[in-house]
Amino acid sequence: MNTPTLCPACGARNDCTLADPRTADRACWCYSVTIDPKVLEALPMELRNKACLCPRCAQVDAQLRAAEPR
């Protein structure tokens, strides 16, 4: 079953603001990073374009840390 708030790869919370009605008016974290297309292509076809990956599975943790205000 597809749950928009969970990562389709690992099942952890994906922190997608668009999937949460309380924050759906905010841009998702994924808008500020570049996800390698190979990461997305590694997902089984039935899981693609259903829910956001979590930052760990999207392999963008370093990009998000670099973008954090200091």
N, CA, C and O atoms as a Maestro MAE file, in Angstrom:
{
 s_m_m2io_version
 :::
 2.0.0
}

f_m_ct {
 s_m_title
 :::
 protein
 m_atom[280] {
  # First column is atom index #
  i_m_mmod_type
  r_m_x_coord
  r_m_y_coord
  r_m_z_coord
  i_m_residue_number
  s_m_chain_name
  s_m_pdb_residue_name
  s_m_pdb_atom_name
  i_m_atomic_number
  :::
  1 25 0.848 -1.187 0.000 1 A "MET " " N  " 7
  2 3 0.000 0.000 0.000 1 A "MET " " CA " 6
  3 2 0.891 1.248 0.000 1 A "MET " " C  " 6
  4 15 1.901 1.291 0.702 1 A "MET " " O  " 8
  5 25 0.527 2.230 -0.764 2 A "ASN " " N  " 7
  6 3 1.273 3.476 -0.866 2 A "ASN " " CA " 6
  7 2 0.819 4.442 0.230 2 A "ASN " " C  " 6
  8 15 -0.371 4.719 0.377 2 A "ASN " " O  " 8
  9 25 1.778 4.943 0.985 3 A "THR " " N  " 7
  10 3 1.513 5.963 1.997 3 A "THR " " CA " 6
  11 2 2.368 7.161 1.651 3 A "THR " " C  " 6
  12 15 3.593 7.060 1.713 3 A "THR " " O  " 8
  13 25 1.776 8.308 1.284 4 A "PRO " " N  " 7
  14 3 2.547 9.446 0.803 4 A "PRO " " CA " 6
  15 2 3.537 10.020 1.800 4 A "PRO " " C  " 6
  16 15 4.463 10.722 1.395 4 A "PRO " " O  " 8
  17 25 3.377 9.750 3.087 5 A "THR " " N  " 7
  18 3 4.291 10.298 4.089 5 A "THR " " CA " 6
  19 2 5.458 9.375 4.403 5 A "THR " " C  " 6
  20 15 6.315 9.715 5.218 5 A "THR " " O  " 8
  21 25 5.500 8.192 3.754 6 A "LEU " " N  " 7
  22 3 6.564 7.234 4.014 6 A "LEU " " CA " 6
  23 2 7.411 7.003 2.765 6 A "LEU " " C  " 6
  24 15 6.906 7.006 1.642 6 A "LEU " " O  " 8
  25 25 8.684 6.806 2.983 7 A "CYS " " N  " 7
  26 3 9.628 6.535 1.899 7 A "CYS " " CA " 6
  27 2 9.297 5.182 1.265 7 A "CYS " " C  " 6
  28 15 9.179 4.185 1.977 7 A "CYS " " O  " 8
  29 25 9.148 5.134 -0.052 8 A "PRO " " N  " 7
  30 3 8.834 3.860 -0.695 8 A "PRO " " CA " 6
  31 2 10.000 2.867 -0.668 8 A "PRO " " C  " 6
  32 15 9.792 1.671 -0.874 8 A "PRO " " O  " 8
  33 25 11.215 3.345 -0.418 9 A "ALA " " N  " 7
  34 3 12.377 2.462 -0.405 9 A "ALA " " CA " 6
  35 2 12.583 1.785 0.948 9 A "ALA " " C  " 6
  36 15 12.866 0.589 1.008 9 A "ALA " " O  " 8
  37 25 12.441 2.557 2.048 10 A "CYS " " N  " 7
  38 3 12.749 1.990 3.369 10 A "CYS " " CA " 6
  39 2 11.578 2.010 4.352 10 A "CYS " " C  " 6
  40 15 11.627 1.334 5.380 10 A "CYS " " O  " 8
  41 25 10.526 2.775 4.053 11 A "GLY " " N  " 7
  42 3 9.368 2.827 4.933 11 A "GLY " " CA " 6
  43 2 9.460 3.864 6.043 11 A "GLY " " C  " 6
  44 15 8.527 4.002 6.834 11 A "GLY " " O  " 8
  45 25 10.579 4.601 6.119 12 A "ALA " " N  " 7
  46 3 10.723 5.652 7.132 12 A "ALA " " CA " 6
  47 2 9.929 6.890 6.711 12 A "ALA " " C  " 6
  48 15 9.523 7.011 5.555 12 A "ALA " " O  " 8
  49 25 9.711 7.806 7.655 13 A "ARG " " N  " 7
  50 3 9.067 9.078 7.317 13 A "ARG " " CA " 6
  51 2 9.908 9.797 6.273 13 A "ARG " " C  " 6
  52 15 11.133 9.844 6.383 13 A "ARG " " O  " 8
  53 25 9.257 10.355 5.265 14 A "ASN " " N  " 7
  54 3 10.001 11.043 4.206 14 A "ASN " " CA " 6
  55 2 10.043 12.558 4.405 14 A "ASN " " C  " 6
  56 15 10.712 13.257 3.645 14 A "ASN " " O  " 8
  57 25 9.346 13.070 5.407 15 A "ASP " " N  " 7
  58 3 9.314 14.506 5.709 15 A "ASP " " CA " 6
  59 2 8.832 15.354 4.538 15 A "ASP " " C  " 6
  60 15 9.231 16.510 4.404 15 A "ASP " " O  " 8
  61 25 7.982 14.791 3.696 16 A "CYS " " N  " 7
  62 3 7.424 15.516 2.552 16 A "CYS " " CA " 6
  63 2 6.376 16.509 3.038 16 A "CYS " " C  " 6
  64 15 5.356 16.111 3.602 16 A "CYS " " O  " 8
  65 25 6.621 17.794 2.823 17 A "THR " " N  " 7
  66 3 5.658 18.804 3.271 17 A "THR " " CA " 6
  67 2 4.381 18.747 2.447 17 A "THR " " C  " 6
  68 15 3.313 19.097 2.948 17 A "THR " " O  " 8
  69 25 4.467 18.316 1.202 18 A "LEU " " N  " 7
  70 3 3.293 18.258 0.339 18 A "LEU " " CA " 6
  71 2 2.345 17.128 0.728 18 A "LEU " " C  " 6
  72 15 1.151 17.199 0.437 18 A "LEU " " O  " 8
  73 25 2.855 16.097 1.376 19 A "ALA " " N  " 7
  74 3 2.033 14.962 1.785 19 A "ALA " " CA " 6
  75 2 1.276 15.228 3.084 19 A "ALA " " C  " 6
  76 15 0.350 14.491 3.425 19 A "ALA " " O  " 8
  77 25 1.663 16.267 3.802 20 A "ASP " " N  " 7
  78 3 1.027 16.606 5.080 20 A "ASP " " CA " 6
  79 2 0.119 17.810 4.863 20 A "ASP " " C  " 6
  80 15 0.605 18.886 4.515 20 A "ASP " " O  " 8
  81 25 -1.185 17.654 5.060 21 A "PRO " " N  " 7
  82 3 -2.107 18.774 4.828 21 A "PRO " " CA " 6
  83 2 -1.771 20.029 5.629 21 A "PRO " " C  " 6
  84 15 -2.110 21.137 5.212 21 A "PRO " " O  " 8
  85 25 -1.103 19.864 6.785 22 A "ARG " " N  " 7
  86 3 -0.754 21.024 7.616 22 A "ARG " " CA " 6
  87 2 0.373 21.854 7.007 22 A "ARG " " C  " 6
  88 15 0.514 23.034 7.327 22 A "ARG " " O  " 8
  89 25 1.172 21.251 6.135 23 A "THR " " N  " 7
  90 3 2.317 21.953 5.556 23 A "THR " " CA " 6
  91 2 2.302 21.931 4.028 23 A "THR " " C  " 6
  92 15 3.299 22.282 3.399 23 A "THR " " O  " 8
  93 25 1.206 21.531 3.436 24 A "ALA " " N  " 7
  94 3 1.122 21.364 1.977 24 A "ALA " " CA " 6
  95 2 1.345 22.663 1.199 24 A "ALA " " C  " 6
  96 15 1.575 22.625 -0.010 24 A "ALA " " O  " 8
  97 25 1.282 23.795 1.870 25 A "ASP " " N  " 7
  98 3 1.508 25.075 1.183 25 A "ASP " " CA " 6
  99 2 2.991 25.462 1.157 25 A "ASP " " C  " 6
  100 15 3.344 26.520 0.635 25 A "ASP " " O  " 8
  101 25 3.866 24.607 1.720 26 A "ARG " " N  " 7
  102 3 5.302 24.880 1.752 26 A "ARG " " CA " 6
  103 2 6.029 24.000 0.739 26 A "ARG " " C  " 6
  104 15 5.579 22.898 0.422 26 A "ARG " " O  " 8
  105 25 7.142 24.491 0.242 27 A "ALA " " N  " 7
  106 3 7.958 23.695 -0.678 27 A "ALA " " CA " 6
  107 2 8.594 22.529 0.074 27 A "ALA " " C  " 6
  108 15 9.009 22.675 1.224 27 A "ALA " " O  " 8
  109 25 8.667 21.397 -0.567 28 A "CYS " " N  " 7
  110 3 9.281 20.215 0.025 28 A "CYS " " CA " 6
  111 2 10.795 20.362 0.032 28 A "CYS " " C  " 6
  112 15 11.356 21.083 -0.794 28 A "CYS " " O  " 8
  113 25 11.458 19.683 0.962 29 A "TRP " " N  " 7
  114 3 12.923 19.696 1.041 29 A "TRP " " CA " 6
  115 2 13.545 19.255 -0.276 29 A "TRP " " C  " 6
  116 15 14.642 19.692 -0.624 29 A "TRP " " O  " 8
  117 25 12.849 18.390 -1.010 30 A "CYS " " N  " 7
  118 3 13.435 17.845 -2.241 30 A "CYS " " CA " 6
  119 2 13.569 18.901 -3.336 30 A "CYS " " C  " 6
  120 15 14.296 18.689 -4.307 30 A "CYS " " O  " 8
  121 25 12.883 20.031 -3.197 31 A "TYR " " N  " 7
  122 3 12.992 21.102 -4.195 31 A "TYR " " CA " 6
  123 2 14.362 21.777 -4.146 31 A "TYR " " C  " 6
  124 15 14.763 22.438 -5.105 31 A "TYR " " O  " 8
  125 25 15.084 21.615 -3.031 32 A "SER " " N  " 7
  126 3 16.357 22.323 -2.867 32 A "SER " " CA " 6
  127 2 17.578 21.427 -3.068 32 A "SER " " C  " 6
  128 15 18.704 21.846 -2.799 32 A "SER " " O  " 8
  129 25 17.362 20.201 -3.538 33 A "VAL " " N  " 7
  130 3 18.472 19.272 -3.733 33 A "VAL " " CA " 6
  131 2 18.415 18.666 -5.135 33 A "VAL " " C  " 6
  132 15 17.421 18.797 -5.850 33 A "VAL " " O  " 8
  133 25 19.492 18.009 -5.501 34 A "THR " " N  " 7
  134 3 19.545 17.282 -6.758 34 A "THR " " CA " 6
  135 2 19.641 15.799 -6.440 34 A "THR " " C  " 6
  136 15 20.599 15.351 -5.809 34 A "THR " " O  " 8
  137 25 18.649 15.043 -6.878 35 A "ILE " " N  " 7
  138 3 18.622 13.602 -6.647 35 A "ILE " " CA " 6
  139 2 19.134 12.918 -7.916 35 A "ILE " " C  " 6
  140 15 18.644 13.174 -9.016 35 A "ILE " " O  " 8
  141 25 20.112 12.061 -7.747 36 A "ASP " " N  " 7
  142 3 20.680 11.330 -8.873 36 A "ASP " " CA " 6
  143 2 19.583 10.483 -9.519 36 A "ASP " " C  " 6
  144 15 18.932 9.703 -8.824 36 A "ASP " " O  " 8
  145 25 19.364 10.615 -10.810 37 A "PRO " " N  " 7
  146 3 18.330 9.817 -11.487 37 A "PRO " " CA " 6
  147 2 18.520 8.312 -11.290 37 A "PRO " " C  " 6
  148 15 17.545 7.561 -11.331 37 A "PRO " " O  " 8
  149 25 19.749 7.863 -11.079 38 A "LYS " " N  " 7
  150 3 19.992 6.436 -10.861 38 A "LYS " " CA " 6
  151 2 19.347 5.943 -9.574 38 A "LYS " " C  " 6
  152 15 18.941 4.785 -9.480 38 A "LYS " " O  " 8
  153 25 19.252 6.830 -8.578 39 A "VAL " " N  " 7
  154 3 18.598 6.465 -7.316 39 A "VAL " " CA " 6
  155 2 17.124 6.182 -7.581 39 A "VAL " " C  " 6
  156 15 16.574 5.203 -7.077 39 A "VAL " " O  " 8
  157 25 16.493 7.033 -8.365 40 A "LEU " " N  " 7
  158 3 15.070 6.860 -8.687 40 A "LEU " " CA " 6
  159 2 14.856 5.638 -9.576 40 A "LEU " " C  " 6
  160 15 13.889 4.897 -9.399 40 A "LEU " " O  " 8
  161 25 15.754 5.434 -10.523 41 A "GLU " " N  " 7
  162 3 15.634 4.297 -11.428 41 A "GLU " " CA " 6
  163 2 15.818 2.962 -10.706 41 A "GLU " " C  " 6
  164 15 15.369 1.925 -11.193 41 A "GLU " " O  " 8
  165 25 16.474 2.987 -9.550 42 A "ALA " " N  " 7
  166 3 16.685 1.761 -8.778 42 A "ALA " " CA " 6
  167 2 15.410 1.287 -8.083 42 A "ALA " " C  " 6
  168 15 15.321 0.133 -7.663 42 A "ALA " " O  " 8
  169 25 14.421 2.181 -7.962 43 A "LEU " " N  " 7
  170 3 13.150 1.787 -7.351 43 A "LEU " " CA " 6
  171 2 12.379 0.882 -8.300 43 A "LEU " " C  " 6
  172 15 12.426 1.080 -9.514 43 A "LEU " " O  " 8
  173 25 11.676 -0.100 -7.769 44 A "PRO " " N  " 7
  174 3 10.802 -0.892 -8.633 44 A "PRO " " CA " 6
  175 2 9.767 0.028 -9.298 44 A "PRO " " C  " 6
  176 15 9.315 0.998 -8.690 44 A "PRO " " O  " 8
  177 25 9.404 -0.274 -10.518 45 A "MET " " N  " 7
  178 3 8.493 0.563 -11.293 45 A "MET " " CA " 6
  179 2 7.199 0.886 -10.525 45 A "MET " " C  " 6
  180 15 6.690 2.004 -10.612 45 A "MET " " O  " 8
  181 25 6.675 -0.084 -9.781 46 A "GLU " " N  " 7
  182 3 5.405 0.128 -9.077 46 A "GLU " " CA " 6
  183 2 5.522 1.107 -7.913 46 A "GLU " " C  " 6
  184 15 4.501 1.565 -7.399 46 A "GLU " " O  " 8
  185 25 6.743 1.441 -7.483 47 A "LEU " " N  " 7
  186 3 6.933 2.388 -6.385 47 A "LEU " " CA " 6
  187 2 7.321 3.788 -6.863 47 A "LEU " " C  " 6
  188 15 7.352 4.723 -6.064 47 A "LEU " " O  " 8
  189 25 7.609 3.939 -8.116 48 A "ARG " " N  " 7
  190 3 8.037 5.237 -8.639 48 A "ARG " " CA " 6
  191 2 6.868 6.209 -8.733 48 A "ARG " " C  " 6
  192 15 5.741 5.829 -9.050 48 A "ARG " " O  " 8
  193 25 7.167 7.470 -8.451 49 A "ASN " " N  " 7
  194 3 6.202 8.568 -8.575 49 A "ASN " " CA " 6
  195 2 4.961 8.399 -7.709 49 A "ASN " " C  " 6
  196 15 3.883 8.885 -8.053 49 A "ASN " " O  " 8
  197 25 5.120 7.704 -6.578 50 A "LYS " " N  " 7
  198 3 3.996 7.505 -5.655 50 A "LYS " " CA " 6
  199 2 4.175 8.297 -4.370 50 A "LYS " " C  " 6
  200 15 3.205 8.803 -3.807 50 A "LYS " " O  " 8
  201 25 5.428 8.405 -3.901 51 A "ALA " " N  " 7
  202 3 5.740 9.101 -2.659 51 A "ALA " " CA " 6
  203 2 7.204 9.522 -2.709 51 A "ALA " " C  " 6
  204 15 8.008 8.927 -3.427 51 A "ALA " " O  " 8
  205 25 7.540 10.548 -1.944 52 A "CYS " " N  " 7
  206 3 8.929 11.015 -1.876 52 A "CYS " " CA " 6
  207 2 9.793 9.989 -1.156 52 A "CYS " " C  " 6
  208 15 9.350 9.303 -0.235 52 A "CYS " " O  " 8
  209 25 11.030 9.908 -1.602 53 A "LEU " " N  " 7
  210 3 12.024 9.174 -0.844 53 A "LEU " " CA " 6
  211 2 12.366 9.980 0.404 53 A "LEU " " C  " 6
  212 15 12.129 11.187 0.445 53 A "LEU " " O  " 8
  213 25 12.918 9.329 1.412 54 A "CYS " " N  " 7
  214 3 13.444 10.072 2.556 54 A "CYS " " CA " 6
  215 2 14.815 10.624 2.151 54 A "CYS " " C  " 6
  216 15 15.408 10.120 1.197 54 A "CYS " " O  " 8
  217 25 15.335 11.641 2.844 55 A "PRO " " N  " 7
  218 3 16.640 12.198 2.478 55 A "PRO " " CA " 6
  219 2 17.760 11.164 2.452 55 A "PRO " " C  " 6
  220 15 18.659 11.255 1.616 55 A "PRO " " O  " 8
  221 25 17.722 10.180 3.353 56 A "ARG " " N  " 7
  222 3 18.773 9.159 3.383 56 A "ARG " " CA " 6
  223 2 18.726 8.313 2.119 56 A "ARG " " C  " 6
  224 15 19.760 8.107 1.483 56 A "ARG " " O  " 8
  225 25 17.563 7.823 1.745 57 A "CYS " " N  " 7
  226 3 17.450 6.985 0.550 57 A "CYS " " CA " 6
  227 2 17.679 7.797 -0.728 57 A "CYS " " C  " 6
  228 15 18.160 7.262 -1.727 57 A "CYS " " O  " 8
  229 25 17.339 9.074 -0.695 58 A "ALA " " N  " 7
  230 3 17.594 9.938 -1.844 58 A "ALA " " CA " 6
  231 2 19.070 10.307 -1.942 58 A "ALA " " C  " 6
  232 15 19.507 10.890 -2.934 58 A "ALA " " O  " 8
  233 25 19.833 9.963 -0.907 59 A "GLN " " N  " 7
  234 3 21.276 10.214 -0.844 59 A "GLN " " CA " 6
  235 2 21.602 11.704 -0.951 59 A "GLN " " C  " 6
  236 15 22.512 12.104 -1.677 59 A "GLN " " O  " 8
  237 25 20.838 12.519 -0.211 60 A "VAL " " N  " 7
  238 3 21.031 13.971 -0.256 60 A "VAL " " CA " 6
  239 2 21.296 14.574 1.119 60 A "VAL " " C  " 6
  240 15 21.214 15.792 1.277 60 A "VAL " " O  " 8
  241 25 21.612 13.752 2.114 61 A "ASP " " N  " 7
  242 3 21.861 14.270 3.464 61 A "ASP " " CA " 6
  243 2 22.914 15.372 3.457 61 A "ASP " " C  " 6
  244 15 22.733 16.403 4.104 61 A "ASP " " O  " 8
  245 25 24.012 15.165 2.734 62 A "ALA " " N  " 7
  246 3 25.094 16.156 2.700 62 A "ALA " " CA " 6
  247 2 24.616 17.470 2.080 62 A "ALA " " C  " 6
  248 15 24.983 18.546 2.551 62 A "ALA " " O  " 8
  249 25 23.805 17.388 1.033 63 A "GLN " " N  " 7
  250 3 23.275 18.603 0.404 63 A "GLN " " CA " 6
  251 2 22.389 19.375 1.372 63 A "GLN " " C  " 6
  252 15 22.454 20.603 1.429 63 A "GLN " " O  " 8
  253 25 21.569 18.671 2.127 64 A "LEU " " N  " 7
  254 3 20.677 19.338 3.077 64 A "LEU " " CA " 6
  255 2 21.468 19.976 4.215 64 A "LEU " " C  " 6
  256 15 21.150 21.085 4.644 64 A "LEU " " O  " 8
  257 25 22.496 19.286 4.707 65 A "ARG " " N  " 7
  258 3 23.333 19.859 5.780 65 A "ARG " " CA " 6
  259 2 24.059 21.106 5.284 65 A "ARG " " C  " 6
  260 15 24.182 22.080 6.026 65 A "ARG " " O  " 8
  261 25 24.536 21.093 4.058 66 A "ALA " " N  " 7
  262 3 25.249 22.238 3.507 66 A "ALA " " CA " 6
  263 2 24.334 23.447 3.345 66 A "ALA " " C  " 6
  264 15 24.791 24.589 3.397 66 A "ALA " " O  " 8
  265 25 23.049 23.197 3.151 67 A "ALA " " N  " 7
  266 3 22.091 24.285 2.937 67 A "ALA " " CA " 6
  267 2 21.533 24.841 4.244 67 A "ALA " " C  " 6
  268 15 20.860 25.872 4.230 67 A "ALA " " O  " 8
  269 25 21.797 24.180 5.376 68 A "GLU " " N  " 7
  270 3 21.270 24.648 6.665 68 A "GLU " " CA " 6
  271 2 21.903 25.982 7.037 68 A "GLU " " C  " 6
  272 15 23.103 26.184 6.851 68 A "GLU " " O  " 8
  273 25 21.082 26.896 7.568 69 A "PRO " " N  " 7
  274 3 21.641 28.172 8.033 69 A "PRO " " CA " 6
  275 2 22.572 27.939 9.213 69 A "PRO " " C  " 6
  276 15 22.328 27.071 10.051 69 A "PRO " " O  " 8
  277 25 23.620 28.709 9.268 70 A "ARG " " N  " 7
  278 3 24.610 28.551 10.358 70 A "ARG " " CA " 6
  279 2 24.439 29.593 11.397 70 A "ARG " " C  " 6
  280 15 25.180 29.613 12.379 70 A "ARG " " O  " 8
  :::
 }
 m_bond[279] {
  # First column is bond index #
  i_m_from
  i_m_to
  i_m_order
  :::
  1 1 2 1
  2 2 3 1
  3 3 4 2
  4 3 5 1
  5 5 6 1
  6 6 7 1
  7 7 8 2
  8 7 9 1
  9 9 10 1
  10 10 11 1
  11 11 12 2
  12 11 13 1
  13 13 14 1
  14 14 15 1
  15 15 16 2
  16 15 17 1
  17 17 18 1
  18 18 19 1
  19 19 20 2
  20 19 21 1
  21 21 22 1
  22 22 23 1
  23 23 24 2
  24 23 25 1
  25 25 26 1
  26 26 27 1
  27 27 28 2
  28 27 29 1
  29 29 30 1
  30 30 31 1
  31 31 32 2
  32 31 33 1
  33 33 34 1
  34 34 35 1
  35 35 36 2
  36 35 37 1
  37 37 38 1
  38 38 39 1
  39 39 40 2
  40 39 41 1
  41 41 42 1
  42 42 43 1
  43 43 44 2
  44 43 45 1
  45 45 46 1
  46 46 47 1
  47 47 48 2
  48 47 49 1
  49 49 50 1
  50 50 51 1
  51 51 52 2
  52 51 53 1
  53 53 54 1
  54 54 55 1
  55 55 56 2
  56 55 57 1
  57 57 58 1
  58 58 59 1
  59 59 60 2
  60 59 61 1
  61 61 62 1
  62 62 63 1
  63 63 64 2
  64 63 65 1
  65 65 66 1
  66 66 67 1
  67 67 68 2
  68 67 69 1
  69 69 70 1
  70 70 71 1
  71 71 72 2
  72 71 73 1
  73 73 74 1
  74 74 75 1
  75 75 76 2
  76 75 77 1
  77 77 78 1
  78 78 79 1
  79 79 80 2
  80 79 81 1
  81 81 82 1
  82 82 83 1
  83 83 84 2
  84 83 85 1
  85 85 86 1
  86 86 87 1
  87 87 88 2
  88 87 89 1
  89 89 90 1
  90 90 91 1
  91 91 92 2
  92 91 93 1
  93 93 94 1
  94 94 95 1
  95 95 96 2
  96 95 97 1
  97 97 98 1
  98 98 99 1
  99 99 100 2
  100 99 101 1
  101 101 102 1
  102 102 103 1
  103 103 104 2
  104 103 105 1
  105 105 106 1
  106 106 107 1
  107 107 108 2
  108 107 109 1
  109 109 110 1
  110 110 111 1
  111 111 112 2
  112 111 113 1
  113 113 114 1
  114 114 115 1
  115 115 116 2
  116 115 117 1
  117 117 118 1
  118 118 119 1
  119 119 120 2
  120 119 121 1
  121 121 122 1
  122 122 123 1
  123 123 124 2
  124 123 125 1
  125 125 126 1
  126 126 127 1
  127 127 128 2
  128 127 129 1
  129 129 130 1
  130 130 131 1
  131 131 132 2
  132 131 133 1
  133 133 134 1
  134 134 135 1
  135 135 136 2
  136 135 137 1
  137 137 138 1
  138 138 139 1
  139 139 140 2
  140 139 141 1
  141 141 142 1
  142 142 143 1
  143 143 144 2
  144 143 145 1
  145 145 146 1
  146 146 147 1
  147 147 148 2
  148 147 149 1
  149 149 150 1
  150 150 151 1
  151 151 152 2
  152 151 153 1
  153 153 154 1
  154 154 155 1
  155 155 156 2
  156 155 157 1
  157 157 158 1
  158 158 159 1
  159 159 160 2
  160 159 161 1
  161 161 162 1
  162 162 163 1
  163 163 164 2
  164 163 165 1
  165 165 166 1
  166 166 167 1
  167 167 168 2
  168 167 169 1
  169 169 170 1
  170 170 171 1
  171 171 172 2
  172 171 173 1
  173 173 174 1
  174 174 175 1
  175 175 176 2
  176 175 177 1
  177 177 178 1
  178 178 179 1
  179 179 180 2
  180 179 181 1
  181 181 182 1
  182 182 183 1
  183 183 184 2
  184 183 185 1
  185 185 186 1
  186 186 187 1
  187 187 188 2
  188 187 189 1
  189 189 190 1
  190 190 191 1
  191 191 192 2
  192 191 193 1
  193 193 194 1
  194 194 195 1
  195 195 196 2
  196 195 197 1
  197 197 198 1
  198 198 199 1
  199 199 200 2
  200 199 201 1
  201 201 202 1
  202 202 203 1
  203 203 204 2
  204 203 205 1
  205 205 206 1
  206 206 207 1
  207 207 208 2
  208 207 209 1
  209 209 210 1
  210 210 211 1
  211 211 212 2
  212 211 213 1
  213 213 214 1
  214 214 215 1
  215 215 216 2
  216 215 217 1
  217 217 218 1
  218 218 219 1
  219 219 220 2
  220 219 221 1
  221 221 222 1
  222 222 223 1
  223 223 224 2
  224 223 225 1
  225 225 226 1
  226 226 227 1
  227 227 228 2
  228 227 229 1
  229 229 230 1
  230 230 231 1
  231 231 232 2
  232 231 233 1
  233 233 234 1
  234 234 235 1
  235 235 236 2
  236 235 237 1
  237 237 238 1
  238 238 239 1
  239 239 240 2
  240 239 241 1
  241 241 242 1
  242 242 243 1
  243 243 244 2
  244 243 245 1
  245 245 246 1
  246 246 247 1
  247 247 248 2
  248 247 249 1
  249 249 250 1
  250 250 251 1
  251 251 252 2
  252 251 253 1
  253 253 254 1
  254 254 255 1
  255 255 256 2
  256 255 257 1
  257 257 258 1
  258 258 259 1
  259 259 260 2
  260 259 261 1
  261 261 262 1
  262 262 263 1
  263 263 264 2
  264 263 265 1
  265 265 266 1
  266 266 267 1
  267 267 268 2
  268 267 269 1
  269 269 270 1
  270 270 271 1
  271 271 272 2
  272 271 273 1
  273 273 274 1
  274 274 275 1
  275 275 276 2
  276 275 277 1
  277 277 278 1
  278 278 279 1
  279 279 280 2
  :::
 }
}
